[in-house]
């Protein structure tokens, strides 16, 4: 398999509450339910305006972070990109490939996590198989973030035999 060029971490819910579901449903999801369907939004500015309207009590720093995460989730993750998600209970990372476009679905993970990307899971690996820099990067508090700097390592672990 040729190495994809994009690598993303998508958290399994605010408190890892989706960890038991992502593998079974072959998908990942993020919150921001009050935003509604994100398909028509294209620019960072559009995402910020919609986020501020949906969550008017949030400070500007939160608006910037959360709207950026939703933009990345809906429009920057491309089909064929690696998606990783951390399974806190087992201290493992699921590695998979994005399949298809962003979807707005309240039926898959519930109304609190309507923003969905389908994933073909390839492998489950212990977090400690990653090098220290990759592990540190994966512990970010962000919900959706790039891991391109660790792409070769991720690809090697995803395609390794055994």
N, C-alpha and C positions, 0 to 999 in steps of 0.2 A: 504494500500500500504506500502510495506517495504521501509524504508528510504534508498535512494541512499547514496553512500559513497563519491561522488564527487560533488562539488558545484562550479560553475563558473559564473563570470560576463563577459559578452561580450557586449561591447559598441555598440550602434546603429549608427555607423558611426563616423567620426572624429568630427563632430559638431552636433551629434544627428539627422542627416539628414535622417537616415533610420528608425527613430522611427515610422513613419506612415505606414511603409511597413512590418516590421518584423512580426507583428501579422497576417496581411493579407496573407503573403507568407509562414507562418509557418516555418520561418527560420531566422537565423542570418548570418551576413557576415562581413568579415574584408577586409581591403585593402591590399596593398603590391602587386599590380597588376603586376609590373615588375618582380616579382619573378616567375611567371608562376605557373603551377601545382605543388603543394607541395607533392604529393603522394609518389614520389620516395625518397624524402629526409627523413632521419631517425634520424640523430644525431644533436646535438646542433652545432657541428662544420660544418656540411653540410649546415645547415640553415644560419649560419654566413657567410660562404664563398659565398653562393648564394646571400644573402642580400647585401654584400659588392660589388659583381659584378653588381647587379641590381641598386644599389644606391651608386655609388662610392664617391659621395661628402659628404656622411653622416659621422659624427664623430664616433669613436669606441663605445662610450657610447650608441648612438642611434642604431647602428648595433646590439649591445648586447641585448638591450631592445626589439627592434622590431623583431629580429629573434627569440628571446625566446617566444614572444607572438604568432608568427606564428607557431612555433613548438607546443606550447600548444594547439592552435586552431585545427591544423591538426591531431595531434597524441595523445595528453594527454586527451582530452575530450572523454569520452567513452559513448557508447550508454546507455541510462538510467540515465545519470548524470543530475543533475539540471543545467539549464542555466537560468540566470537572465539577464535582460536588462533594463536599466533605460529609462523612457519616460519623458524627461525634461519638455515638455509643460504641462503635467498633474501632474508632480511630483509623478509619479507612477512607480512601478517596475513590469515587467512581469516576471512570474515564469513559467518555462516549463521544459520538459524533452527532452534530446537529442535523436533524432531518426536517426539511420543510421550513416554511416561514413562521413568523410570529403569529399566534392566535390569541384571541380574546375568548376565554371559555370559563364560565363559572361552574360548569358541571364536572370538571376533572379533579381539581384540588379544593373546590369550594369557593364561596364568594369572596373570601379574603385574599385569595391567590388566583386571580383571573388571567394573568398574563402568562402565557404558556409557550414553551418551545419543546418540540418532540426531539428525543434523543435515542440513538441506537447505542446502548451501553456495550462497551467492549470488555472492560476489565474492572476489577475491584482490587486495589493495591493498598497495603499498609502505608499510612502517612510517612512513617520513618524510612521508607524506601527512597523517598525523594531526598535530594541533598539539602543541607541546612538553609541555603539561600531560598530555594524553592519553598521549603516548609515555612520559612518566615513570611514569604510573600503570601502564601495561602492562608495565613492567619489574620489577614486584614479584616477589619470590621465591615468593609463594604459588602454589599449584596451581590453585585455584578462587577467584575473587573478583569482586565486582561492579564494573561500570564505568558505573553509572547517571549519574554526573556528566557523562559524555561521550556520553550517549545521542543528543542531536541531531546531534552530529558523526558518530557511528557510522552513524546512520540516513541522513544525507546522503551519506556515502561508499558505503554499501551500495546506495543507490537511484540514484546518479548514473549518467547515461548515459556509455558509453565505457570 
